[in-house]
Amino acid sequence: MEKVLNNNVDDILRLDEISNKQFYWIDFSAYDFSWKKFNDCAFEKCNLSNVIIKNASFNNVSFINSKIMWFKFVDLNNFLSNFNFKDCNISLSSFYWLNLKNVYFEDSEIKETDFTNANLEGSKILYCDLEKSIFLNTNLKKTDLTGTYNFSINPNLNKLEKTKFSREHSIWLLQYFDIILD
């Protein structure tokens, strides 16, 4: 994978299809990635806030220790997108109606993010902060949420089968029931 630094990023982004690149410590905020295809790439320590991604695709793309705020994943070409996140801030973003089967999130802040009608079946959302994120009619079957906290997932309004939660954080599931714990 070729490392891309700030000094040569504009030349690479002139291409419609970008493969095997590791973007490192680049501020992409407000860049336009529309119609771009990123294949087997990584974004490490990058700022991708407010990036325009109309019909872009991220195929086998990793986001590591990056800021990805106000990102409208819903604008992606969903058929061609497969990505994962580690140590990222993905807050104030939208995964509305996306097929995210087997996506991987780890040690990330995913605050005030919309997962309404998303398919997260088989995904791993490990040790993440989901404060004020929206889960409504979300498919969480076989999803692993080990160590994840501050979530608001109503078991009556989402699909939970063989969904894995940490015992210490499973209390968040009980807030929707008229019960008293002592």
C-alpha angles and dihedrals in degrees: 000000000000116000114232120202131186094270096065103027097102092057091052094046090057086074120088093215120042121187138180097004129142109205108204129195096339127150105223094166110150093003117145113238093167114151092000120136117214113192125185093347136143131210109203124183090348131144109228097165116145093003113162109233105171106166093344119143132215109196113185093344125160126206112200126183090339137141112237105169126160088012114159101210086173088075092062125104091257096195091064100038127105120153146149138208134214126179093350137143105228096165127149091019134129131232090167113163094351126145101232100164111166095001115155127224121174133176092346137141107236100171125165091359124149119234095164111154091354121146108228095161112155093004127139118227100175127182093343131148109233097178111167093351115148122238113177123154087348119159106232097161112149090357116150113221096169111164093001116137146179090045126151105203116157107210089208095056100040136054109255119171121149086348110162122224130170111255093235092054098040089090087082088070092061097061091089096059127080094240136125121221119203 
